[in-house]
């Protein structure tokens, strides 16, 4: 069974923000919310790296673990989705998420956050596939259309990969072999030190 | 004057008494059997079904990313 994953090749990302724009446009994301964003470290200095970040659809998602109303669920494709009808906007998931994926529209008075919004891997929500209600709450359902998330499909340098985890891992491995140095993955040396050769 | 004040105070106490008794009665009227246990969101098969398919569109994406 295919397991949906994102993988950003930090060696290829040029911080063009096309993925951010594509996501906002495709899913009609409201003002103030970015389901995807590009993070840059050492900006303007040697060793500058950019990486496109969104919900990583964790295997054991911490957002789901802390949700007091249990509004999260995982599909057969291993995409982590949530029900906006159940969400109470408590913000626990935002604190639990290591990627800062959950966002809040902040539409209410007195600092209330509103219903949480996050990347759906372009897989909609609990409403009927491709229905107007689903689009209004969660954005488009490209997976049901036989497509992949638009952020990855739009990436001009093919930095952002999305789809079956096994297939995109194979694509990335081939790139690494062709480059002939390390994995090129961001934080690799921090995690595995110099001693691990690829 | 003081008599009027006392009467008002008594009225207020009466009101509070009625409210507290009413509240207790309302709480007592909920039978233990009627209380429904809290249940986590249990999505159906339709919500969690497989949507990913390896269509020609998806295959083209994988092919072009291999370059």
Interface residues (C-beta under 8 A of the other chain):
Chain A: X1 X2 X4 X69 X70 X71 X72 X73 X74 X75 X76 X77 X81 X83 X86 X123 X126 X128 X129 X141 X143 X144 X146 X147 X148 X152 X153 X158 X161 X163 X164 X167 X168 X171 X174
Chain B: X40 X41 X43 X46 X47 X48 X49 X50 X51 X52 X53 X54 X55 X57 X58 X61 X62 X64 X65 X66 X67
